[in-house]
Structure formats: C-alpha cells, structure tokens
Amino acid sequence: GFFQGPLSWSKHVIVFTALVITMVNLNLKRWDDPMRVIQWDVKSYYAYLPAVFVHHDISLKFTAEDPKAYADKFWPVPTESGGLSLVMTMGLAMMYLPFFLLAHGYAWLSGGDMSGYSQVYAFALVFSALAWLLLGMAVLRRVLLRYFSEAVAALALGATVFGTNLLYYASVEAPMSHAYSFSLFSLFIWATLRWYKRPGKGISVFIGLLSGLIVLVRPTNIVILLFFILWDIKSLQDLKQR
C-alpha cells in the first residue's frame, strides 16, 4: 500500500503536491464565485450533471422554459432531428460525478442550494481535479519504479507536475480536462504493462472501458491507444508479429 513502509522520496513528492495545490486552492477560493469555476468549456463538460440530477431532463428541453435563467449555465446546440445537444462529450461529467454527488448530498442534508451551481458544487469540482491528479501520480509512480530508481521516479513525478502546465490545470483551472487526462493516461499505461505481462478477460475489459472513458473526456486523447498497440515494439519484425 501507499502508506506502508518508509515514506520514500517519490511519496514525498506526491504528498508535497497535495499540500501545494491545496494551499493554492484555499488561497484563491475560486468557488466563492461558482461561475469562475464553471466557465468556458467547463460549462458544457459539467452541464450533463445538473441536467440529469437536478432537472431530470437530459434532452435539455427545460432550458427553453426560461432562456434568460439558463443562458449562462447551459449552451445547448440544435441537432438535425430538432433536439438539443451539448457540444462536449460526457467523459469529464463522469469523472466529476462522485464529487458532484458528494456536493449534492451535502446540499440536501444542509438545506442548501441544490441547483448544481452553488459554492459547494464549485468547491467539489476544484478538489476533484486534485484527487484525480494524486491518483494518477500514485499509479505513475508504480510504473516508474519498475524501470527506474526511487530518485529518478521522484524527479520525474516532480517535473511532470511542477515543470509543466499540470500544476495550473489542477488548481487555477481545475475542472479542465488536463489533470483528468493525466490520471487516465497513467492508468492506461499501468494497465497496458499489466496486460502484456499477464493478459486476461478482466484486464482486457478494464482497458476497453478505460479507453472509452479516455476518448469521452477528450476525443483527441484517442492517440494514447497507440501506446497499447506499439508497446515494446523494437523492430519491424516485432511489429509484424504483433
């Protein structure tokens, strides 16, 4: 387990990341204005959840009842069949879901605003990115330690978060797709290595479901499937055998 044995350098990096991003989030408090969190692309990523769990209408017909009230929350587009659709795929909504349900439950128990657009929902969205990021780091750490030393694994994890835009997209623009894609990619790499070591129905189904979610989060993420196809290919002969 993660917390068994001595706290290694790579574990230190993960804990340090959690502390830094938590401090950044608590300092910014972007959830004070929920629409600073649920803005731009996130509006359409997120809209599936209030449509289903608040309005109970995935067809989005309710938005026509009071266009002004919903104009800054839902951006549906008309379809050829005369219906309404959200322009973004639903993958991120699926990853937000556990945290949305926690916020929804808290709002219900506390008698708060259950519209899906109050501070508690924005808070849950912001920290959902951190949770998925930490999961991705923990999985990537396991992969790295198969091939590299503890020091190299720690440096790689630190550079991935603090040397790229991942830190920004796990805090300031938390609900965007980046931290979630990172976590899914880490899981996909781990699952690929696991499959080639010991293939089976269970891991095959897991990779299939994971691949679907990765593409639903962001369709261009489909390129990660090449990792599974080309893993450990060292020559043209290897590719022919594959």
Secondary structure as UniProt FT lines:
FT   TURN            2..3
FT   HELIX           9..28
FT   HELIX           30..32
FT   HELIX           34..37
FT   HELIX           41..46
FT   HELIX           48..53
FT   TURN            58..59
FT   HELIX           61..64
FT   HELIX           67..70
FT   TURN            71..73
FT   STRAND          77..78
FT   TURN            80..81
FT   STRAND          84..85
FT   HELIX           91..110
FT   HELIX           119..147
FT   HELIX           150..162
FT   HELIX           166..169
FT   TURN            170..175
FT   HELIX           178..197
FT   HELIX           201..217
FT   HELIX           219..224
FT   HELIX           225..230
FT   TURN            231..232
FT   HELIX           236..241
//
